[in-house]
Amino acid sequence: MWRLVSAALALFGAFLSPALAQQQPQRSECLAMANAAPRVMSVAFRQATAAAEVEITYAGHSTYTIDTPGGLRIATDYSGAYQVGRLPDVATMNRAHSTHYTLFPDKRIPHVLHGWSEDGKPAIVSERIGDTFIRNVTTDIRRYFGDDAGTDMIRDGNSIFIFEVAGLCIGHLGHLHHKLDDSHFAQIGRLDIVMVPIDGTYTMSLDGISEITKRLRSSVVLPMHRFATPLDDFMRRIGQQFEIDRRLERSFRMSRDALPSKPTVIILDGV
């Protein structure tokens, strides 16, 4: 009798386990590492992971592509207007205006992730795609002409997307319209590489985005939404603790071991 009961429970558990696994929240290594004490890493481990690189390309406006060691291609604030090479496997979008999203993406893109929700609730992105864990932190966004009448801001209408791959924590601030509070920074965690809008008007002021950049203190800062903003204005506001690395290329490769020791703003002028 007990054998029959045990067999039945085991069979039930086999069917139940995958469902429970899908319901379990994914674990963010960037949050865990941000809250953990510094760890000693063996030389052998560092050498073993040194080859795990991502390639980041500035396609234009707010679109960067991230090519992962596992062959995944991610495009940020994807509208289809700024493309480099093949189609992305993952397209993240924000609905600030039509240069940051499209409601009619190419059907060959298997994963389209919206940074907003149509039901008034915060968009929730927390999934592993290939070798990358992707999550979001929502922020509010200003209304534009043609939006429904109401408050000046749409609550949770924008998303900061965070990509965790190859031991790196990569963040894209999206079309950010307001300062971040402590709860936002807690949800973001550590970012090794951050993409920040520096237009100074359409998103937020240069003073505001500079304060956020300084507090995040990422190893690599990638300006976007650049327009005609003098780079010197941005650099003067974030301070001398940041180096500047201006390149004629539109791409670079980075591993966790190769992160610069001093926070560095990388300008990719090859677009």
Secondary structure, DSSP 4 states (H G I P E B T S, - for coil): -HHHHHHHHHHHHHHHHHHHHHHSPPPPHHHHHHHSPP----HHHHHHHTT-EEEEEEEETTEEEEE-TTS-EEESS--SSS--SSPPSEEEE--SSTTS--SS--TT-SEEEESS-TTSSPP--EEEETTEEEEEEEEEEE--TTSPSS-SEEEEEEEEEEEEETTEEEEE--S--S---HHHHHHH---SEEEEE--SSSS--HHHHHHHHHHH--SEEEEES-TT--HHHHHHHH-TTSEEEEESSSEEEEESTT--SS-EEEEE---
